[in-house]
């Protein structure tokens, strides 16, 4: 079995992180034989969201590694800013990977 990270594509109805930005969502971690099977498991949980669909990513290389949850904000120019639980802004490279935090 492979571990997949699945996120809902539809906007959340609550006023919470990730409501309109799916990159800010934590996702569901599902063990399945294929991406299609993982998608089907999400469809069972959220049948009303099958039209919007789900994003399914192979997460097996990341399995068992720590995950950091960020709050997402926007600066004056509309750029996405990631803030960790200590309130520090993440520094990212051109690919969007986090390479450090501002002091």
C-alpha angles and dihedrals in degrees: 000000000000127000114235129190108219125190131184115245096203119092114261116248093220126079094248142121111294094021093131100007114068091189088068093056122107095214134200122284110220130180110217142148093244144003088258092056091049089050090051091052089054090048089055091052095043109024092161090061101054092103092058088041134201134273111234120193129181101243099174094110090054095042113131094012122122119266124210119208117216136193111229121220134166126233125221091277092051095253117149115251121195116210122189126217091271089058095250120141116238120237112218134192125228091278092055095251115142111247100171147323134264115249 
